[in-house]
């Protein structure tokens, strides 16, 4: 049975070109990038080349990119680093603003920081998942350190208006951080044009390797490091650099292109149109400003997990939400925030495609899904 992988918001397959670029850094160019001999400098040069590629893709300076182990670490570094710098320097600032639809690693970081004395405001969103800009502006005080708002939502695909949010933050004199793990290379992102001060990125959502990410930190911003050691990454993130991973990350960014995005948009729209032909279905998230690879749909009176399970018997891999929270039986906090009742939230399926998705795979999915939904609705005690 052929496998159809529709869970690319969880992770993506490594591109063949990316893998080919990485391999020499395991077996030939394996030096430690901090070593001063030629083997070390060989590794360092490759790492700096990747840093330059990623910086250029963001409209940033090369030295503003700090490599990490991934999105979770970058998000923790951004928020904890800023909070503790302000605490250590007695600035009197202890307030963080975020939203109710952030990735778990932002929300759990904020909850932990609240126990360390931080004050956190969790902004509401409308039924499509957009932040209320008036509420944002009113929430900013003279104690606010940073506003942290996800760019493209990992569950419902809604893309926030970075420029408008960035303008509010700049006008009010507060820092603006965004988690752009799902959106990077898939939609417009420019740190200068959107007034972004810190940006979280990762590699494995864009056909790069797992275990590597980055944090853009605008020049002049001070943060306290989480990792203490030999002072790697401009003394912000100690630890021997994952050179092969960083090389792969850089290559994944380098080969990302608009043609693939346009292809995904076309297939995404075909999937949405086909799925919504099934009675009693609802698209979650924005209809227009949406990630090119994200489809999130609720089916009345049946469980998303059951749909996913039946699809798997046809070789189709999907998700009921964020992979990071898939072990949890709780209703999605994102779907709750956009106003979905628990019954509808639990009937949700997330389909996320990639540049490798084919029209044939989409057609096959749309062929088998209606029968699965009909069968489960017949079996459902809820009518």
C-alpha positions as MATLAB code, in Angstrom:
seq = 'XXXXXXXXXXXXXXXXXXXXXXXXXXXXXXXXXXXXXXXXXXXXXXXXXXXXXXXXXXXXXXXXXXXXXXXXXXXXXXXXXXXXXXXXXXXXXXXXXXXXXXXXXXXXXXXXXXXXXXXXXXXXXXXXXXXXXXXXXXXXXXXXXXXXXXXXXXXXXXXXXXXXXXXXXXXXXXXXXXXXXXXXXXXXXXXXXXXXXXXXXXXXXXXXXXXXXXXXXXXXXXXXXXXXXXXXXXXXXXXXXXXXXXXXXXXXXXXXXXXXXXXXXXXXXXXXXXXXXXXXXXXXXXXXXXXXXXXXXXXXXXXXXXXXXXXXXXXXXXXXXXXXXXXXXXXXXXXXXXXXXXXXXXXXXXXXXXXXXXXXXXXXXXXXXXXXXXXXXXXXXXX';
ca = [
       0.000    0.000    0.000;
       1.308    3.427   -0.964;
       1.729    5.918    1.871;
       0.181    9.353    1.422;
       1.709   11.732    3.942;
      -0.625   14.599    4.842;
       0.945   15.580    8.177;
       3.581   18.025    6.992;
       2.754   20.575    9.711;
       4.195   18.015   12.145;
       7.343   17.401   10.107;
       8.496   17.050    6.507;
      10.719   14.610    4.660;
      14.263   15.838    4.161;
      14.820   17.028    0.597;
      17.324   14.902   -1.363;
      19.424   18.003   -2.136;
      19.472   18.877    1.565;
      20.629   15.389    2.530;
      23.331   15.409   -0.144;
      24.624   18.755    1.134;
      24.701   17.489    4.732;
      26.477   14.162    4.238;
      30.076   15.441    3.937;
      29.718   17.127    7.348;
      29.279   13.737    8.998;
      32.218   11.936    7.390;
      34.644   14.383    5.748;
      34.178   17.964    6.961;
      33.433   16.823   10.513;
      35.459   19.432   12.394;
      34.225   21.354   15.429;
      33.311   24.856   14.207;
      34.999   26.339   17.292;
      38.358   24.703   16.565;
      40.993   27.021   15.083;
      42.662   24.434   12.796;
      41.652   24.113    9.146;
      39.144   21.295    9.829;
      37.354   23.493   12.328;
      37.431   26.520   10.055;
      36.052   24.404    7.206;
      33.033   23.609    9.381;
      32.743   27.210   10.574;
      32.750   28.540    7.005;
      29.908   26.188    6.054;
      27.944   27.244    9.124;
      28.430   30.942    8.350;
      27.304   30.374    4.760;
      24.027   28.943    6.089;
      23.673   31.819    8.546;
      24.003   34.244    5.639;
      21.358   32.408    3.560;
      18.846   32.419    6.441;
      19.532   36.065    7.297;
      19.024   37.102    3.669;
      15.685   35.247    3.522;
      14.498   37.355    6.490;
      16.008   40.659    5.403;
      18.260   40.481    8.481;
      21.964   40.952    9.189;
      24.015   37.760    9.287;
      25.147   38.341   12.877;
      21.504   38.620   14.023;
      20.904   34.877   13.465;
      21.552   32.572   16.444;
      21.372   28.817   15.844;
      19.450   26.627   18.314;
      18.100   23.082   18.521;
      14.704   24.083   17.100;
      11.543   26.121   17.531;
      10.889   25.186   21.152;
      14.338   26.280   22.283;
      14.161   29.498   20.248;
      10.787   30.424   21.751;
      12.034   29.691   25.273;
      15.225   31.669   24.651;
      13.298   34.681   23.346;
      10.778   34.994   26.180;
      12.843   33.776   29.138;
      15.931   35.602   27.894;
      14.096   38.930   27.672;
      12.250   38.525   30.978;
      15.377   37.667   32.986;
      17.448   40.400   31.354;
      14.861   42.938   32.477;
      14.709   41.363   35.927;
      18.511   41.372   36.350;
      18.745   44.987   35.179;
      15.852   46.224   37.354;
      14.039   47.882   34.462;
      10.674   47.521   36.194;
       9.326   45.714   33.120;
       7.720   42.326   33.782;
       4.780   42.119   31.363;
       4.441   39.803   28.337;
       1.586   39.853   25.822;
       0.739   36.762   23.781;
      -2.367   35.073   22.372;
      -4.632   32.162   23.263;
      -3.685   30.341   20.017;
       0.090   30.108   20.422;
       2.058   26.887   20.126;
       2.272   24.973   23.422;
       5.932   25.910   23.876;
       5.012   29.610   24.049;
       2.014   29.072   26.342;
       3.921   26.746   28.672;
       6.883   29.140   28.757;
       4.508   31.962   29.717;
       2.876   29.847   32.442;
       6.333   29.037   33.847;
       7.373   32.704   33.698;
       4.219   33.655   35.615;
       5.551   31.513   38.460;
       8.790   33.539   38.279;
       6.889   36.815   38.661;
       5.937   37.693   35.110;
       2.541   39.200   34.280;
       1.081   37.731   31.100;
      -1.855   38.917   28.972;
      -3.415   36.319   26.672;
      -5.163   38.057   23.764;
      -8.453   36.824   22.322;
      -8.884   35.986   18.636;
     -11.937   36.097   16.374;
     -13.624   33.072   14.786;
     -10.991   32.957   12.009;
      -8.124   33.177   14.502;
      -7.117   36.825   14.009;
      -5.866   38.945   16.899;
      -7.960   41.946   17.956;
      -5.559   44.823   17.232;
      -7.493   47.228   19.486;
      -7.205   44.802   22.407;
      -3.485   44.451   21.667;
      -2.906   48.200   21.700;
      -4.892   48.663   24.920;
      -2.984   45.804   26.627;
       0.442   47.425   26.177;
       1.639   49.263   29.302;
       4.899   50.891   30.399;
       5.779   47.546   32.000;
       5.408   45.528   28.775;
       8.608   43.852   27.595;
       7.472   41.974   24.514;
       4.479   41.037   22.386;
       4.744   37.430   21.119;
       2.273   36.448   18.381;
       2.510   33.395   16.137;
       2.789   34.224   12.421;
       1.104   31.223   10.749;
      -0.881   29.097   13.185;
       0.235   25.468   13.350;
      -3.312   24.103   13.752;
      -5.661   26.327   11.753;
      -3.214   27.994    9.356;
      -4.303   31.595    9.956;
      -1.608   34.143    9.017;
      -1.538   37.230   11.236;
      -0.891   40.723    9.849;
       2.707   41.157   10.988;
       3.020   44.660    9.578;
       0.057   46.070   11.514;
       1.125   44.348   14.739;
       4.732   45.440   14.215;
       3.656   49.052   13.708;
       1.660   49.022   16.957;
       4.603   47.558   18.894;
       7.095   50.034   17.403;
       4.775   52.999   18.104;
       4.345   51.826   21.721;
       8.065   51.122   22.181;
       7.771   47.413   22.989;
       9.553   44.460   21.392;
       7.753   42.199   18.924;
       8.536   38.469   18.712;
       6.912   35.992   16.356;
       7.006   32.212   16.099;
       7.422   31.731   12.345;
       8.172   27.990   12.324;
       5.173   27.163   10.115;
       5.308   30.255    7.905;
       9.009   30.716    7.094;
       9.604   30.367    3.316;
       5.847   29.827    2.774;
       4.705   33.442    3.035;
       6.198   36.948    3.201;
       8.486   37.568    6.179;
      10.779   40.597    6.424;
      12.124   41.800    9.756;
      12.552   45.415    8.660;
       9.304   45.893    6.738;
       7.270   44.185    9.492;
       9.163   45.700   12.472;
      10.104   42.302   13.881;
      12.570   42.261   16.778;
      12.831   38.510   17.382;
      11.789   35.644   15.084;
      11.719   31.917   15.820;
      12.545   29.545   12.948;
      13.090   25.846   12.518;
      14.346   23.497    9.834;
      12.199   20.371    9.842;
       8.986   22.099    8.701;
      10.675   23.099    5.423;
      12.305   19.816    4.319;
      15.421   20.301    6.427;
      16.691   18.059    9.253;
      15.176   17.844   12.733;
      17.009   19.193   15.767;
      18.068   22.561   14.360;
      16.455   25.992   14.389;
      17.325   29.642   14.789;
      16.361   32.796   16.616;
      16.666   36.154   14.902;
      17.533   38.812   17.498;
      17.638   42.380   16.232;
      21.001   44.037   16.810;
      21.116   45.833   20.150;
      18.542   43.668   21.952;
      19.880   42.163   25.177;
      18.809   38.751   26.436;
      20.068   36.399   29.140;
      21.245   33.040   27.705;
      19.574   29.803   28.827;
      22.628   27.649   28.054;
      25.884   28.449   29.789;
      29.173   27.059   28.544;
      31.882   28.011   26.089;
      30.141   31.105   24.749;
      29.164   29.793   21.331;
      26.773   31.737   19.073;
      27.941   35.167   20.245;
      27.656   34.062   23.892;
      23.899   33.663   23.519;
      23.671   29.890   22.971;
      26.571   27.792   24.245;
      27.082   24.252   22.994;
      28.947   22.645   20.114;
      27.138   23.664   16.963;
      25.189   21.095   14.960;
      27.152   21.831   11.783;
      25.552   19.169    9.563;
      22.078   20.245   10.710;
      22.844   23.931   10.168;
      24.194   23.185    6.681;
      20.973   21.274    5.912;
      18.838   24.109    7.286;
      20.627   26.615    5.087;
      20.179   24.440    2.001;
      16.454   23.954    2.718;
      16.010   27.733    2.854;
      18.135   28.230   -0.256;
      16.019   25.901   -2.423;
      12.610   27.040   -1.146;
      10.731   28.822   -3.934;
       7.450   30.506   -4.894;
       6.636   27.840   -7.473;
       6.255   25.225   -4.732;
       4.116   27.612   -2.673;
       1.818   28.241   -5.655;
       1.503   24.485   -6.216;
       0.541   23.943   -2.562;
      -2.036   26.742   -2.651;
      -3.690   25.115   -5.676;
      -3.814   21.674   -4.017;
      -4.895   23.160   -0.668;
      -7.842   24.909   -2.311;
      -8.811   21.746   -4.185;
      -8.819   19.808   -0.903;
     -10.889   22.456    0.886;
     -13.425   22.605   -1.940;
     -13.715   18.818   -2.070;
     -14.000   18.292    1.683;
     -16.629   21.019    2.126;
     -18.888   19.154   -0.330;
     -19.417   16.647    2.481;
     -22.523   17.771    4.445;
     -22.069   19.337    7.892;
     -18.393   20.220    7.510;
     -16.706   23.451    8.545;
     -13.356   24.985    7.593;
     -11.456   26.289   10.637;
      -9.179   29.301   10.343;
      -8.958   32.053    7.754;
     -10.319   31.511    4.267;
      -7.912   33.897    2.523;
      -4.903   34.662    4.762;
      -3.994   31.010    5.293;
      -0.813   28.940    5.170;
      -0.385   27.381    1.730;
      -0.220   23.841    3.129;
      -2.886   23.869    5.868;
      -6.442   22.502    5.821;
      -8.312   22.189    9.140;
     -11.886   20.892    8.998;
     -14.511   19.868   11.563;
     -17.028   17.106   10.855;
     -20.163   17.076   12.973;
     -20.901   14.239   15.414;
     -17.858   12.039   14.755;
     -14.381   11.955   16.263;
     -11.414   13.288   14.337;
      -9.288   10.458   15.729;
     -11.660    7.888   14.228;
     -11.487    9.579   10.807;
      -7.693    9.674   11.052;
      -7.611    5.993   12.038;
      -9.766    4.914    9.094;
      -7.712    7.058    6.702;
      -4.614    5.271    7.956;
      -6.066    1.940    6.815;
      -6.000    3.495    3.326;
      -2.342    4.515    3.788;
      -3.130    8.182    4.488;
      -1.385    9.940    7.390;
      -3.223   12.953    8.877;
      -3.506   14.637   12.263;
      -6.196   15.842   14.640;
      -4.118   18.870   15.688;
      -0.631   19.807   16.793;
       1.791   16.860   16.891;
       3.306   18.306   20.065;
      -0.045   17.919   21.856;
      -1.256   14.712   20.173;
      -0.727   12.671   23.360;
      -3.181   14.920   25.187;
      -6.888   14.096   25.350;
      -7.794   17.712   26.051;
      -9.730   19.792   23.536;
      -7.467   21.927   21.344;
      -6.863   25.317   22.947;
      -6.713   26.858   19.463;
     -10.138   25.550   18.438;
     -11.552   26.601   21.805;
     -10.165   30.124   21.293;
     -11.942   30.493   17.920;
     -15.218   29.518   19.571;
     -15.653   25.857   18.612;
     -17.637   23.817   21.160;
     -15.929   20.607   22.402;
     -18.070   18.299   20.229;
     -16.972   20.113   17.064;
     -13.371   20.451   18.249;
     -13.136   16.711   18.768;
     -14.425   16.098   15.231;
     -11.540   18.000   13.663;
      -8.957   16.799   11.161;
      -5.807   18.658   10.122;
      -4.490   17.883    6.652;
      -1.122   19.455    5.857;
       0.504   19.020    2.472;
       3.982   19.701    1.072;
       5.798   20.409   -2.180;
       5.874   16.629   -2.726;
       2.071   16.265   -2.593;
       0.575   15.252   -5.934;
      -2.816   15.853   -7.547;
      -3.311   12.066   -7.654;
      -2.880   11.883   -3.868;
      -5.410   14.676   -3.389;
      -7.893   12.933   -5.705;
      -7.467    9.628   -3.851;
      -7.994   11.340   -0.477;
     -11.165   13.052   -1.710;
     -12.382    9.702   -3.045;
     -12.031    7.758    0.221;
     -12.909   10.466    2.792;
     -16.687   10.820    2.137;
     -17.265    7.087    2.626;
     -15.343    7.105    5.923;
     -17.322   10.100    7.213;
     -20.642    8.512    6.174;
     -19.740    5.216    7.841;
     -18.694    6.903   11.106;
     -21.819    9.059   11.182;
     -23.989    5.947   10.827;
     -22.161    4.411   13.783;
     -22.217    7.602   15.897;
     -24.628    7.714   18.876;
     -24.759   11.523   18.428;
     -27.117   12.538   15.624;
];
